[in-house]
Amino acid sequence: MKEGQDWSRVEEERFEVVAVTLFGKIVVARYATLEQAEWRAGKMGEEAERNPRGYVQYLVRQAGGPARER
């Protein structure tokens, strides 16, 4: 964190976009609202359909805790 930045006003990241493959799950993004996460998962799913690189499905789930603590 740079000097002068105040993270107390930043919304907590509560939802994650997860890429599900045959080999496991990978968190690819975190968002404050469910709507943002669902919109992004939809866009990522569309991109995966246009440029397939194996089986990938994007799902939204509730985050376990703040991203800064992970």
All heavy atoms as a GROMACS GRO file, in nm:
protein
  569
    1MET      N    1   0.085  -0.117   0.000
    1MET     CA    2   0.000   0.000   0.000
    1MET      C    3   0.090   0.124   0.000
    1MET      O    4   0.184   0.133   0.076
    1MET     CB    5  -0.092  -0.003   0.123
    1MET     CG    6  -0.183   0.113   0.129
    1MET     SD    7  -0.322   0.098   0.242
    1MET     CE    8  -0.247   0.079   0.399
    2LYS      N    9   0.057   0.218  -0.084
    2LYS     CA   10   0.133   0.342  -0.092
    2LYS      C   11   0.094   0.435   0.021
    2LYS      O   12  -0.016   0.428   0.074
    2LYS     CB   13   0.107   0.411  -0.226
    2LYS     CG   14   0.158   0.333  -0.344
    2LYS     CD   15   0.130   0.408  -0.471
    2LYS     CE   16   0.176   0.329  -0.590
    2LYS     NZ   17   0.146   0.396  -0.715
    3GLU      N   18   0.186   0.523   0.055
    3GLU     CA   19   0.160   0.621   0.159
    3GLU      C   20   0.043   0.709   0.118
    3GLU      O   21   0.032   0.753   0.004
    3GLU     CB   22   0.283   0.708   0.180
    3GLU     CG   23   0.270   0.804   0.296
    3GLU     CD   24   0.397   0.883   0.317
    3GLU    OE1   25   0.504   0.833   0.285
    3GLU    OE2   26   0.387   0.996   0.364
    4GLY      N   27  -0.050   0.732   0.208
    4GLY     CA   28  -0.164   0.817   0.181
    4GLY      C   29  -0.287   0.742   0.134
    4GLY      O   30  -0.393   0.801   0.123
    5GLN      N   31  -0.275   0.612   0.104
    5GLN     CA   32  -0.392   0.535   0.062
    5GLN      C   33  -0.469   0.490   0.185
    5GLN      O   34  -0.412   0.441   0.281
    5GLN     CB   35  -0.352   0.412  -0.019
    5GLN     CG   36  -0.304   0.446  -0.158
    5GLN     CD   37  -0.272   0.320  -0.235
    5GLN    OE1   38  -0.231   0.220  -0.178
    5GLN    NE2   39  -0.289   0.326  -0.366
    6ASP      N   40  -0.599   0.504   0.180
    6ASP     CA   41  -0.685   0.465   0.291
    6ASP      C   42  -0.778   0.354   0.243
    6ASP      O   43  -0.869   0.378   0.166
    6ASP     CB   44  -0.766   0.587   0.339
    6ASP     CG   45  -0.858   0.553   0.455
    6ASP    OD1   46  -0.840   0.446   0.517
    6ASP    OD2   47  -0.948   0.634   0.483
    7TRP      N   48  -0.753   0.232   0.287
    7TRP     CA   49  -0.831   0.117   0.244
    7TRP      C   50  -0.959   0.100   0.324
    7TRP      O   51  -1.038   0.011   0.297
    7TRP     CB   52  -0.748  -0.011   0.253
    7TRP     CG   53  -0.645  -0.017   0.146
    7TRP    CD1   54  -0.514   0.020   0.158
    7TRP    CD2   55  -0.662  -0.058   0.011
    7TRP    NE1   56  -0.450   0.004   0.038
    7TRP    CE2   57  -0.538  -0.044  -0.053
    7TRP    CE3   58  -0.771  -0.104  -0.061
    7TRP    CZ2   59  -0.522  -0.077  -0.187
    7TRP    CZ3   60  -0.754  -0.137  -0.193
    7TRP    CH2   61  -0.629  -0.122  -0.255
    8SER      N   62  -0.984   0.183   0.423
    8SER     CA   63  -1.103   0.166   0.505
    8SER      C   64  -1.232   0.192   0.428
    8SER      O   65  -1.337   0.142   0.465
    8SER     CB   66  -1.096   0.257   0.628
    8SER     OG   67  -1.098   0.393   0.588
    9ARG      N   68  -1.226   0.268   0.320
    9ARG     CA   69  -1.345   0.300   0.241
    9ARG      C   70  -1.370   0.201   0.128
    9ARG      O   71  -1.472   0.206   0.064
    9ARG     CB   72  -1.334   0.440   0.183
    9ARG     CG   73  -1.336   0.546   0.290
    9ARG     CD   74  -1.336   0.682   0.228
    9ARG     NE   75  -1.336   0.784   0.332
    9ARG     CZ   76  -1.318   0.910   0.311
    9ARG    NH1   77  -1.298   0.954   0.189
    9ARG    NH2   78  -1.319   0.995   0.411
   10VAL      N   79  -1.273   0.114   0.103
   10VAL     CA   80  -1.287   0.016  -0.004
   10VAL      C   81  -1.384  -0.092   0.040
   10VAL      O   82  -1.375  -0.145   0.149
   10VAL     CB   83  -1.150  -0.046  -0.040
   10VAL    CG1   84  -1.167  -0.156  -0.143
   10VAL    CG2   85  -1.054   0.059  -0.089
   11GLU      N   86  -1.479  -0.123  -0.048
   11GLU     CA   87  -1.576  -0.227  -0.016
   11GLU      C   88  -1.506  -0.363  -0.008
   11GLU      O   89  -1.413  -0.390  -0.082
   11GLU     CB   90  -1.683  -0.234  -0.124
   11GLU     CG   91  -1.778  -0.118  -0.122
   11GLU     CD   92  -1.892  -0.141  -0.219
   11GLU    OE1   93  -1.943  -0.253  -0.226
   11GLU    OE2   94  -1.926  -0.045  -0.288
   12GLU      N   95  -1.553  -0.444   0.082
   12GLU     CA   96  -1.498  -0.578   0.098
   12GLU      C   97  -1.536  -0.662  -0.024
   12GLU      O   98  -1.648  -0.656  -0.072
   12GLU     CB   99  -1.557  -0.640   0.224
   12GLU     CG  100  -1.492  -0.769   0.263
   12GLU     CD  101  -1.544  -0.817   0.396
   12GLU    OE1  102  -1.566  -0.735   0.486
   12GLU    OE2  103  -1.566  -0.939   0.408
   13GLU      N  104  -1.442  -0.740  -0.073
   13GLU     CA  105  -1.468  -0.827  -0.188
   13GLU      C  106  -1.539  -0.951  -0.137
   13GLU      O  107  -1.482  -1.031  -0.065
   13GLU     CB  108  -1.337  -0.860  -0.258
   13GLU     CG  109  -1.271  -0.737  -0.315
   13GLU     CD  110  -1.128  -0.762  -0.356
   13GLU    OE1  111  -1.062  -0.847  -0.294
   13GLU    OE2  112  -1.082  -0.697  -0.448
   14ARG      N  113  -1.666  -0.967  -0.174
   14ARG     CA  114  -1.748  -1.073  -0.116
   14ARG      C  115  -1.779  -1.188  -0.210
   14ARG      O  116  -1.828  -1.290  -0.166
   14ARG     CB  117  -1.880  -1.013  -0.067
   14ARG     CG  118  -1.860  -0.910   0.040
   14ARG     CD  119  -1.992  -0.854   0.082
   14ARG     NE  120  -1.966  -0.738   0.167
   14ARG     CZ  121  -2.045  -0.634   0.176
   14ARG    NH1  122  -2.155  -0.630   0.107
   14ARG    NH2  123  -2.016  -0.534   0.254
   15PHE      N  124  -1.753  -1.172  -0.340
   15PHE     CA  125  -1.785  -1.277  -0.435
   15PHE      C  126  -1.666  -1.305  -0.525
   15PHE      O  127  -1.592  -1.214  -0.562
   15PHE     CB  128  -1.907  -1.237  -0.520
   15PHE     CG  129  -2.030  -1.222  -0.436
   15PHE    CD1  130  -2.066  -1.098  -0.387
   15PHE    CD2  131  -2.107  -1.331  -0.404
   15PHE    CE1  132  -2.179  -1.083  -0.308
   15PHE    CE2  133  -2.220  -1.318  -0.325
   15PHE     CZ  134  -2.255  -1.193  -0.276
   16GLU      N  135  -1.647  -1.432  -0.560
   16GLU     CA  136  -1.535  -1.473  -0.643
   16GLU      C  137  -1.588  -1.536  -0.772
   16GLU      O  138  -1.690  -1.604  -0.771
   16GLU     CB  139  -1.452  -1.580  -0.571
   16GLU     CG  140  -1.391  -1.535  -0.442
   16GLU     CD  141  -1.324  -1.647  -0.366
   16GLU    OE1  142  -1.364  -1.764  -0.379
   16GLU    OE2  143  -1.230  -1.616  -0.293
   17VAL      N  144  -1.514  -1.513  -0.880
   17VAL     CA  145  -1.538  -1.584  -1.005
   17VAL      C  146  -1.436  -1.696  -1.008
   17VAL      O  147  -1.316  -1.672  -0.994
   17VAL     CB  148  -1.522  -1.491  -1.127
   17VAL    CG1  149  -1.539  -1.570  -1.256
   17VAL    CG2  150  -1.622  -1.377  -1.122
   18VAL      N  151  -1.485  -1.819  -1.023
   18VAL     CA  152  -1.399  -1.937  -1.016
   18VAL      C  153  -1.402  -2.008  -1.150
   18VAL      O  154  -1.510  -2.034  -1.205
   18VAL     CB  155  -1.449  -2.033  -0.905
   18VAL    CG1  156  -1.361  -2.156  -0.896
   18VAL    CG2  157  -1.454  -1.961  -0.772
   19ALA      N  158  -1.283  -2.040  -1.203
   19ALA     CA  159  -1.273  -2.120  -1.324
   19ALA      C  160  -1.266  -2.266  -1.282
   19ALA      O  161  -1.179  -2.304  -1.204
   19ALA     CB  162  -1.147  -2.083  -1.402
   20VAL      N  163  -1.359  -2.346  -1.332
   20VAL     CA  164  -1.364  -2.488  -1.299
   20VAL      C  165  -1.314  -2.566  -1.420
   20VAL      O  166  -1.368  -2.554  -1.530
   20VAL     CB  167  -1.508  -2.531  -1.263
   20VAL    CG1  168  -1.511  -2.678  -1.227
   20VAL    CG2  169  -1.561  -2.446  -1.149
   21THR      N  170  -1.210  -2.645  -1.400
   21THR     CA  171  -1.153  -2.728  -1.506
   21THR      C  172  -1.155  -2.873  -1.461
   21THR      O  173  -1.196  -2.904  -1.350
   21THR     CB  174  -1.008  -2.686  -1.537
   21THR    OG1  175  -0.925  -2.721  -1.427
   21THR    CG2  176  -0.997  -2.538  -1.565
   22LEU      N  177  -1.108  -2.959  -1.546
   22LEU     CA  178  -1.097  -3.100  -1.509
   22LEU      C  179  -0.994  -3.121  -1.398
   22LEU      O  180  -0.996  -3.224  -1.330
   22LEU     CB  181  -1.058  -3.183  -1.632
   22LEU     CG  182  -1.162  -3.188  -1.743
   22LEU    CD1  183  -1.107  -3.260  -1.865
   22LEU    CD2  184  -1.289  -3.254  -1.696
   23PHE      N  185  -0.905  -3.027  -1.380
   23PHE     CA  186  -0.797  -3.042  -1.284
   23PHE      C  187  -0.820  -2.969  -1.152
   23PHE      O  188  -0.736  -2.974  -1.063
   23PHE     CB  189  -0.665  -2.993  -1.346
   23PHE     CG  190  -0.635  -3.064  -1.474
   23PHE    CD1  191  -0.648  -3.000  -1.594
   23PHE    CD2  192  -0.596  -3.197  -1.473
   23PHE    CE1  193  -0.621  -3.065  -1.713
   23PHE    CE2  194  -0.568  -3.263  -1.591
   23PHE     CZ  195  -0.581  -3.198  -1.712
   24GLY      N  196  -0.929  -2.897  -1.137
   24GLY     CA  197  -0.958  -2.827  -1.013
   24GLY      C  198  -1.022  -2.692  -1.036
   24GLY      O  199  -1.072  -2.662  -1.144
   25LYS      N  200  -1.017  -2.611  -0.932
   25LYS     CA  201  -1.078  -2.478  -0.935
   25LYS      C  202  -0.972  -2.371  -0.914
   25LYS      O  203  -0.880  -2.390  -0.835
   25LYS     CB  204  -1.182  -2.464  -0.825
   25LYS     CG  205  -1.294  -2.565  -0.833
   25LYS     CD  206  -1.384  -2.555  -0.714
   25LYS     CE  207  -1.484  -2.669  -0.712
   25LYS     NZ  208  -1.558  -2.674  -0.589
   26ILE      N  209  -0.988  -2.258  -0.983
   26ILE     CA  210  -0.895  -2.146  -0.972
   26ILE      C  211  -0.976  -2.018  -0.957
   26ILE      O  212  -1.063  -1.990  -1.040
   26ILE     CB  213  -0.808  -2.134  -1.099
   26ILE    CG1  214  -0.731  -2.264  -1.125
   26ILE    CG2  215  -0.711  -2.017  -1.086
   26ILE    CD1  216  -0.670  -2.270  -1.263
   27VAL      N  217  -0.947  -1.939  -0.854
   27VAL     CA  218  -1.013  -1.810  -0.837
   27VAL      C  219  -0.947  -1.713  -0.934
   27VAL      O  220  -0.827  -1.692  -0.930
   27VAL     CB  221  -1.000  -1.758  -0.692
   27VAL    CG1  222  -1.060  -1.620  -0.679
   27VAL    CG2  223  -1.066  -1.855  -0.595
   28VAL      N  224  -1.029  -1.654  -1.023
   28VAL     CA  225  -0.973  -1.565  -1.124
   28VAL      C  226  -1.007  -1.418  -1.101
   28VAL      O  227  -0.943  -1.331  -1.159
   28VAL     CB  228  -1.018  -1.606  -1.267
   28VAL    CG1  229  -0.958  -1.740  -1.304
   28VAL    CG2  230  -1.168  -1.610  -1.279
   29ALA      N  231  -1.108  -1.390  -1.016
   29ALA     CA  232  -1.144  -1.250  -0.989
   29ALA      C  233  -1.229  -1.244  -0.863
   29ALA      O  234  -1.293  -1.341  -0.825
   29ALA     CB  235  -1.220  -1.191  -1.106
   30ARG      N  236  -1.228  -1.126  -0.799
   30ARG     CA  237  -1.310  -1.102  -0.680
   30ARG      C  238  -1.382  -0.969  -0.698
   30ARG      O  239  -1.325  -0.872  -0.747
   30ARG     CB  240  -1.224  -1.097  -0.555
   30ARG     CG  241  -1.162  -1.230  -0.522
   30ARG     CD  242  -1.085  -1.223  -0.391
   30ARG     NE  243  -1.025  -1.350  -0.360
   30ARG     CZ  244  -0.903  -1.385  -0.395
   30ARG    NH1  245  -0.827  -1.303  -0.461
   30ARG    NH2  246  -0.857  -1.504  -0.364
   31TYR      N  247  -1.510  -0.966  -0.655
   31TYR     CA  248  -1.592  -0.846  -0.670
   31TYR      C  249  -1.672  -0.819  -0.544
   31TYR      O  250  -1.699  -0.911  -0.466
   31TYR     CB  251  -1.688  -0.862  -0.789
   31TYR     CG  252  -1.615  -0.871  -0.920
   31TYR    CD1  253  -1.585  -0.994  -0.976
   31TYR    CD2  254  -1.575  -0.757  -0.986
   31TYR    CE1  255  -1.516  -1.003  -1.095
   31TYR    CE2  256  -1.506  -0.764  -1.106
   31TYR     CZ  257  -1.477  -0.888  -1.160
   31TYR     OH  258  -1.408  -0.896  -1.277
   32ALA      N  259  -1.716  -0.696  -0.528
   32ALA     CA  260  -1.792  -0.655  -0.411
   32ALA      C  261  -1.938  -0.698  -0.418
   32ALA      O  262  -2.000  -0.726  -0.316
   32ALA     CB  263  -1.782  -0.504  -0.392
   33THR      N  264  -1.994  -0.705  -0.539
   33THR     CA  265  -2.136  -0.738  -0.551
   33THR      C  266  -2.155  -0.863  -0.636
   33THR      O  267  -2.073  -0.895  -0.724
   33THR     CB  268  -2.216  -0.624  -0.615
   33THR    OG1  269  -2.173  -0.607  -0.750
   33THR    CG2  270  -2.200  -0.494  -0.537
   34LEU      N  271  -2.264  -0.930  -0.612
   34LEU     CA  272  -2.298  -1.051  -0.687
   34LEU      C  273  -2.321  -1.018  -0.835
   34LEU      O  274  -2.279  -1.093  -0.923
   34LEU     CB  275  -2.423  -1.116  -0.627
   34LEU     CG  276  -2.474  -1.242  -0.695
   34LEU    CD1  277  -2.369  -1.351  -0.695
   34LEU    CD2  278  -2.602  -1.289  -0.628
   35GLU      N  279  -2.385  -0.906  -0.862
   35GLU     CA  280  -2.413  -0.868  -1.001
   35GLU      C  281  -2.286  -0.848  -1.081
   35GLU      O  282  -2.277  -0.890  -1.196
   35GLU     CB  283  -2.498  -0.739  -1.005
   35GLU     CG  284  -2.639  -0.757  -0.956
   35GLU     CD  285  -2.650  -0.757  -0.803
   35GLU    OE1  286  -2.555  -0.714  -0.734
   35GLU    OE2  287  -2.754  -0.802  -0.753
   36GLN      N  288  -2.186  -0.783  -1.021
   36GLN     CA  289  -2.058  -0.764  -1.090
   36GLN      C  290  -1.993  -0.899  -1.120
   36GLN      O  291  -1.942  -0.921  -1.230
   36GLN     CB  292  -1.963  -0.681  -1.003
   36GLN     CG  293  -2.000  -0.537  -0.988
   36GLN     CD  294  -1.913  -0.467  -0.885
   36GLN    OE1  295  -1.872  -0.526  -0.786
   36GLN    NE2  296  -1.886  -0.340  -0.910
   37ALA      N  297  -1.993  -0.988  -1.023
   37ALA     CA  298  -1.929  -1.118  -1.040
   37ALA      C  299  -2.002  -1.201  -1.146
   37ALA      O  300  -1.937  -1.264  -1.231
   37ALA     CB  301  -1.926  -1.193  -0.907
   38GLU      N  302  -2.134  -1.200  -1.145
   38GLU     CA  303  -2.210  -1.275  -1.245
   38GLU      C  304  -2.190  -1.220  -1.385
   38GLU      O  305  -2.177  -1.296  -1.482
   38GLU     CB  306  -2.359  -1.275  -1.209
   38GLU     CG  307  -2.392  -1.362  -1.090
   38GLU     CD  308  -2.537  -1.354  -1.050
   38GLU    OE1  309  -2.606  -1.254  -1.085
   38GLU    OE2  310  -2.583  -1.447  -0.983
   39TRP      N  311  -2.185  -1.088  -1.398
   39TRP     CA  312  -2.163  -1.027  -1.528
   39TRP      C  313  -2.026  -1.067  -1.584
   39TRP      O  314  -2.013  -1.106  -1.700
   39TRP     CB  315  -2.172  -0.874  -1.518
   39TRP     CG  316  -2.153  -0.806  -1.649
   39TRP    CD1  317  -2.245  -0.787  -1.746
   39TRP    CD2  318  -2.031  -0.750  -1.698
   39TRP    NE1  319  -2.189  -0.721  -1.853
   39TRP    CE2  320  -2.056  -0.697  -1.826
   39TRP    CE3  321  -1.902  -0.739  -1.646
   39TRP    CZ2  322  -1.959  -0.635  -1.902
   39TRP    CZ3  323  -1.805  -0.677  -1.722
   39TRP    CH2  324  -1.834  -0.626  -1.849
   40ARG      N  325  -1.925  -1.060  -1.498
   40ARG     CA  326  -1.789  -1.095  -1.543
   40ARG      C  327  -1.777  -1.243  -1.576
   40ARG      O  328  -1.713  -1.280  -1.674
   40ARG     CB  329  -1.687  -1.056  -1.435
   40ARG     CG  330  -1.546  -1.074  -1.479
   40ARG     CD  331  -1.514  -0.980  -1.595
   40ARG     NE  332  -1.379  -1.004  -1.640
   40ARG     CZ  333  -1.342  -1.004  -1.767
   40ARG    NH1  334  -1.428  -0.976  -1.862
   40ARG    NH2  335  -1.219  -1.029  -1.800
   41ALA      N  336  -1.841  -1.329  -1.498
   41ALA     CA  337  -1.837  -1.473  -1.527
   41ALA      C  338  -1.903  -1.502  -1.662
   41ALA      O  339  -1.854  -1.585  -1.739
   41ALA     CB  340  -1.908  -1.550  -1.416
   42GLY      N  341  -2.011  -1.430  -1.691
   42GLY     CA  342  -2.077  -1.447  -1.821
   42GLY      C  343  -1.987  -1.406  -1.936
   42GLY      O  344  -1.978  -1.476  -2.038
   43LYS      N  345  -1.919  -1.293  -1.922
   43LYS     CA  346  -1.827  -1.246  -2.026
   43LYS      C  347  -1.711  -1.343  -2.045
   43LYS      O  348  -1.669  -1.370  -2.157
   43LYS     CB  349  -1.773  -1.106  -1.994
   43LYS     CG  350  -1.878  -0.998  -2.003
   43LYS     CD  351  -1.925  -0.983  -2.146
   43LYS     CE  352  -2.024  -0.871  -2.158
   43LYS     NZ  353  -2.079  -0.861  -2.292
   44MET      N  354  -1.658  -1.394  -1.935
   44MET     CA  355  -1.546  -1.489  -1.943
   44MET      C  356  -1.592  -1.620  -2.007
   44MET      O  357  -1.517  -1.682  -2.083
   44MET     CB  358  -1.488  -1.514  -1.805
   44MET     CG  359  -1.420  -1.390  -1.747
   44MET     SD  360  -1.372  -1.412  -1.578
   44MET     CE  361  -1.203  -1.462  -1.601
   45GLY      N  362  -1.716  -1.662  -1.979
   45GLY     CA  363  -1.771  -1.782  -2.040
   45GLY      C  364  -1.787  -1.766  -2.191
   45GLY      O  365  -1.759  -1.858  -2.268
   46GLU      N  366  -1.833  -1.647  -2.234
   46GLU     CA  367  -1.845  -1.619  -2.378
   46GLU      C  368  -1.709  -1.625  -2.446
   46GLU      O  369  -1.696  -1.679  -2.556
   46GLU     CB  370  -1.908  -1.482  -2.399
   46GLU     CG  371  -2.054  -1.473  -2.361
   46GLU     CD  372  -2.108  -1.331  -2.366
   46GLU    OE1  373  -2.035  -1.240  -2.413
   46GLU    OE2  374  -2.222  -1.310  -2.323
   47GLU      N  375  -1.609  -1.568  -2.384
   47GLU     CA  376  -1.473  -1.570  -2.440
   47GLU      C  377  -1.420  -1.713  -2.448
   47GLU      O  378  -1.355  -1.751  -2.546
   47GLU     CB  379  -1.379  -1.485  -2.355
   47GLU     CG  380  -1.237  -1.480  -2.403
   47GLU     CD  381  -1.220  -1.411  -2.537
   47GLU    OE1  382  -1.302  -1.325  -2.570
   47GLU    OE2  383  -1.123  -1.443  -2.609
   48ALA      N  384  -1.448  -1.795  -2.348
   48ALA     CA  385  -1.404  -1.934  -2.347
   48ALA      C  386  -1.470  -2.013  -2.460
   48ALA      O  387  -1.409  -2.104  -2.517
   48ALA     CB  388  -1.432  -1.999  -2.212
   49GLU      N  389  -1.595  -1.980  -2.494
   49GLU     CA  390  -1.664  -2.047  -2.604
   49GLU      C  391  -1.602  -2.010  -2.738
   49GLU      O  392  -1.592  -2.093  -2.828
   49GLU     CB  393  -1.812  -2.012  -2.604
   49GLU     CG  394  -1.889  -2.077  -2.491
   49GLU     CD  395  -2.035  -2.035  -2.490
   49GLU    OE1  396  -2.082  -1.977  -2.591
   49GLU    OE2  397  -2.101  -2.061  -2.389
   50ARG      N  398  -1.560  -1.883  -2.753
   50ARG     CA  399  -1.499  -1.838  -2.879
   50ARG      C  400  -1.358  -1.892  -2.897
   50ARG      O  401  -1.316  -1.922  -3.008
   50ARG     CB  402  -1.496  -1.686  -2.885
   50ARG     CG  403  -1.630  -1.624  -2.914
   50ARG     CD  404  -1.616  -1.478  -2.951
   50ARG     NE  405  -1.560  -1.397  -2.846
   50ARG     CZ  406  -1.628  -1.335  -2.751
   50ARG    NH1  407  -1.760  -1.346  -2.748
   50ARG    NH2  408  -1.569  -1.263  -2.660
   51ASN      N  409  -1.282  -1.902  -2.789
   51ASN     CA  410  -1.144  -1.949  -2.794
   51ASN      C  411  -1.125  -2.065  -2.695
   51ASN      O  412  -1.066  -2.047  -2.588
   51ASN     CB  413  -1.047  -1.836  -2.757
   51ASN     CG  414  -1.056  -1.721  -2.854
   51ASN    OD1  415  -1.061  -1.741  -2.974
   51ASN    ND2  416  -1.061  -1.600  -2.801
   52PRO      N  417  -1.173  -2.184  -2.730
   52PRO     CA  418  -1.165  -2.295  -2.634
   52PRO      C  419  -1.022  -2.340  -2.609
   52PRO      O  420  -0.943  -2.353  -2.701
   52PRO     CB  421  -1.246  -2.404  -2.701
   52PRO     CG  422  -1.252  -2.369  -2.844
   52PRO     CD  423  -1.236  -2.222  -2.855
   53ARG      N  424  -0.990  -2.359  -2.482
   53ARG     CA  425  -0.857  -2.408  -2.442
   53ARG      C  426  -0.875  -2.523  -2.344
   53ARG      O  427  -0.806  -2.532  -2.244
   53ARG     CB  428  -0.779  -2.296  -2.374
   53ARG     CG  429  -0.746  -2.183  -2.467
   53ARG     CD  430  -0.654  -2.084  -2.398
   53ARG     NE  431  -0.637  -1.969  -2.481
   53ARG     CZ  432  -0.678  -1.848  -2.450
   53ARG    NH1  433  -0.739  -1.826  -2.336
   53ARG    NH2  434  -0.659  -1.747  -2.530
   54GLY      N  435  -0.969  -2.610  -2.371
   54GLY     CA  436  -1.001  -2.716  -2.277
   54GLY      C  437  -1.132  -2.683  -2.208
   54GLY      O  438  -1.192  -2.579  -2.231
   55TYR      N  439  -1.178  -2.771  -2.125
   55TYR     CA  440  -1.306  -2.752  -2.059
   55TYR      C  441  -1.292  -2.654  -1.945
   55TYR      O  442  -1.220  -2.678  -1.850
   55TYR     CB  443  -1.359  -2.885  -2.006
   55TYR     CG  444  -1.491  -2.870  -1.936
   55TYR    CD1  445  -1.608  -2.853  -2.007
   55TYR    CD2  446  -1.496  -2.870  -1.799
   55TYR    CE1  447  -1.729  -2.839  -1.943
   55TYR    CE2  448  -1.618  -2.855  -1.732
   55TYR     CZ  449  -1.732  -2.840  -1.805
   55TYR     OH  450  -1.851  -2.824  -1.741
   56VAL      N  451  -1.359  -2.539  -1.955
   56VAL     CA  452  -1.358  -2.439  -1.849
   56VAL      C  453  -1.500  -2.387  -1.832
   56VAL      O  454  -1.566  -2.351  -1.928
   56VAL     CB  455  -1.264  -2.321  -1.881
   56VAL    CG1  456  -1.273  -2.214  -1.774
   56VAL    CG2  457  -1.121  -2.367  -1.894
   57GLN      N  458  -1.544  -2.383  -1.708
   57GLN     CA  459  -1.672  -2.323  -1.675
   57GLN      C  460  -1.646  -2.220  -1.567
   57GLN      O  461  -1.567  -2.244  -1.475
   57GLN     CB  462  -1.768  -2.430  -1.624
   57GLN     CG  463  -1.906  -2.377  -1.595
   57GLN     CD  464  -2.000  -2.488  -1.553
   57GLN    OE1  465  -1.961  -2.603  -1.537
   57GLN    NE2  466  -2.125  -2.453  -1.535
   58TYR      N  467  -1.709  -2.104  -1.577
   58TYR     CA  468  -1.689  -1.999  -1.478
   58TYR      C  469  -1.811  -1.991  -1.387
   58TYR      O  470  -1.923  -1.979  -1.434
   58TYR     CB  471  -1.665  -1.864  -1.547
   58TYR     CG  472  -1.534  -1.862  -1.622
   58TYR    CD1  473  -1.529  -1.891  -1.756
   58TYR    CD2  474  -1.416  -1.835  -1.554
   58TYR    CE1  475  -1.408  -1.892  -1.824
   58TYR    CE2  476  -1.294  -1.836  -1.622
   58TYR     CZ  477  -1.292  -1.864  -1.757
   58TYR     OH  478  -1.172  -1.865  -1.823
   59LEU      N  479  -1.787  -2.000  -1.258
   59LEU     CA  480  -1.892  -1.996  -1.158
   59LEU      C  481  -1.867  -1.883  -1.061
   59LEU      O  482  -1.754  -1.838  -1.044
   59LEU     CB  483  -1.896  -2.128  -1.081
   59LEU     CG  484  -1.915  -2.254  -1.162
   59LEU    CD1  485  -1.903  -2.376  -1.073
   59LEU    CD2  486  -2.049  -2.253  -1.233
   60VAL      N  487  -1.973  -1.840  -0.993
   60VAL     CA  488  -1.961  -1.736  -0.890
   60VAL      C  489  -1.991  -1.801  -0.756
   60VAL      O  490  -2.084  -1.879  -0.743
   60VAL     CB  491  -2.061  -1.622  -0.917
   60VAL    CG1  492  -2.056  -1.519  -0.804
   60VAL    CG2  493  -2.032  -1.556  -1.050
   61ARG      N  494  -1.905  -1.769  -0.657
   61ARG     CA  495  -1.930  -1.818  -0.522
   61ARG      C  496  -1.898  -1.709  -0.423
   61ARG      O  497  -1.824  -1.615  -0.454
   61ARG     CB  498  -1.849  -1.943  -0.492
   61ARG     CG  499  -1.700  -1.918  -0.481
   61ARG     CD  500  -1.627  -2.045  -0.446
   61ARG     NE  501  -1.484  -2.016  -0.431
   61ARG     CZ  502  -1.391  -2.107  -0.418
   61ARG    NH1  503  -1.425  -2.234  -0.421
   61ARG    NH2  504  -1.265  -2.074  -0.405
   62GLN      N  505  -1.949  -1.725  -0.304
   62GLN     CA  506  -1.923  -1.627  -0.198
   62GLN      C  507  -1.780  -1.647  -0.149
   62GLN      O  508  -1.736  -1.759  -0.128
   62GLN     CB  509  -2.021  -1.645  -0.084
   62GLN     CG  510  -2.023  -1.530   0.011
   62GLN     CD  511  -2.145  -1.534   0.101
   62GLN    OE1  512  -2.214  -1.634   0.109
   62GLN    NE2  513  -2.169  -1.426   0.169
   63ALA      N  514  -1.709  -1.536  -0.132
   63ALA     CA  515  -1.570  -1.542  -0.086
   63ALA      C  516  -1.564  -1.578   0.062
   63ALA      O  517  -1.652  -1.543   0.138
   63ALA     CB  518  -1.501  -1.408  -0.110
   64GLY      N  519  -1.457  -1.648   0.098
   64GLY     CA  520  -1.442  -1.692   0.236
   64GLY      C  521  -1.399  -1.580   0.330
   64GLY      O  522  -1.430  -1.582   0.447
   65GLY      N  523  -1.327  -1.481   0.282
   65GLY     CA  524  -1.280  -1.371   0.364
   65GLY      C  525  -1.219  -1.263   0.278
   65GLY      O  526  -1.213  -1.276   0.157
   66PRO      N  527  -1.172  -1.155   0.339
   66PRO     CA  528  -1.112  -1.047   0.261
   66PRO      C  529  -0.990  -1.094   0.183
   66PRO      O  530  -0.913  -1.177   0.230
   66PRO     CB  531  -1.071  -0.944   0.367
   66PRO     CG  532  -1.154  -0.977   0.486
   66PRO     CD  533  -1.179  -1.124   0.481
   67ALA      N  534  -0.973  -1.044   0.061
   67ALA     CA  535  -0.864  -1.084  -0.025
   67ALA      C  536  -0.728  -1.050   0.034
   67ALA      O  537  -0.631  -1.119   0.010
   67ALA     CB  538  -0.879  -1.019  -0.164
   68ARG      N  539  -0.721  -0.943   0.110
   68ARG     CA  540  -0.592  -0.901   0.165
   68ARG      C  541  -0.540  -0.997   0.271
   68ARG      O  542  -0.423  -0.997   0.301
   68ARG     CB  543  -0.603  -0.761   0.223
   68ARG     CG  544  -0.604  -0.654   0.117
   68ARG     CD  545  -0.625  -0.517   0.179
   68ARG     NE  546  -0.761  -0.479   0.144
   68ARG     CZ  547  -0.852  -0.435   0.228
   68ARG    NH1  548  -0.826  -0.419   0.353
   68ARG    NH2  549  -0.972  -0.405   0.187
   69GLU      N  550  -0.624  -1.080   0.327
   69GLU     CA  551  -0.582  -1.173   0.430
   69GLU      C  552  -0.537  -1.307   0.375
   69GLU      O  553  -0.484  -1.389   0.444
   69GLU     CB  554  -0.696  -1.198   0.531
   69GLU     CG  555  -0.730  -1.076   0.611
   69GLU     CD  556  -0.844  -1.104   0.708
   69GLU    OE1  557  -0.894  -1.216   0.713
   69GLU    OE2  558  -0.882  -1.008   0.778
   70ARG      N  559  -0.557  -1.330   0.247
   70ARG     CA  560  -0.522  -1.457   0.186
   70ARG      C  561  -0.378  -1.460   0.143
   70ARG      O  562  -0.315  -1.373   0.112
   70ARG     CB  563  -0.610  -1.486   0.067
   70ARG     CG  564  -0.748  -1.512   0.111
   70ARG     CD  565  -0.833  -1.549  -0.004
   70ARG     NE  566  -0.964  -1.580   0.048
   70ARG     CZ  567  -1.063  -1.616  -0.023
   70ARG    NH1  568  -1.049  -1.629  -0.152
   70ARG    NH2  569  -1.179  -1.641   0.029
   0.00000   0.00000   0.00000
